[in-house]
Amino acid sequence: MRRLVRLSFVPVFAAVVLAAGCDHGFSPPDVAPPGRILGTVSYTGSWPPADSMRDLRFVAMRFMPQDTTDFLRLNEMAISAGLRRDVAADSFSIEGVDPGPFVYAGIAHQFDANILSWRPLGLVTGNGGIFIVESGQDVHVHVDVDFGHLPVFPPPSVARSR
């Protein structure tokens, strides 16, 4: 009988020691709350014909694109809902953005039916075009689009490195 008590004590003692050493059990680690991108865009110049403006959005990338196939890297981008056309200015917001840096961002438009037919109309230029979304915070960006002077795509630094 004495031996039975000792053997049953070992598992109970081990369980108590393990429970005392665990602070959160098997719960997942804390995840940083998402942030939000709030932005404005100003347009100058004549708007292109409607048939060359199939879609218009703010797009922020965590990488420097090399060509339009990079637009398929959706998990590394934050993309707004569609923007209004034929206006002088507009605003947008993107909710639930994972914290971290964005190195290439601006207003882009789809100019024909091909899913990869996108090009930039204007870019975020402040701070070298780089901004960081902080956990639980809003970041504000502004883009100027001048239809007479559109950005080069791919970006010159990428084109030179090829």
CORUR-V755362 format. One record per run of one state. SS is the DSSP state (H for helix, E for strand, C for the rest). FROM is the first residue (numbers start at 0). LEN is the number of residues. If there is no record, write none. Layout:
SS|FROM|LEN  SS|FROM|LEN
This chain:
C|0|1  H|1|20  C|21|13  E|34|10  C|44|5  H|49|3  C|52|2  E|54|7  C|61|6  H|67|5  C|72|1  H|73|3  E|76|3  C|79|9  E|88|9  C|97|2  E|99|3  C|102|1  E|103|7  C|110|7  E|117|6  C|123|2  H|125|4  C|129|1  E|130|3  C|133|4  E|137|9  C|146|9  H|155|6  C|161|1
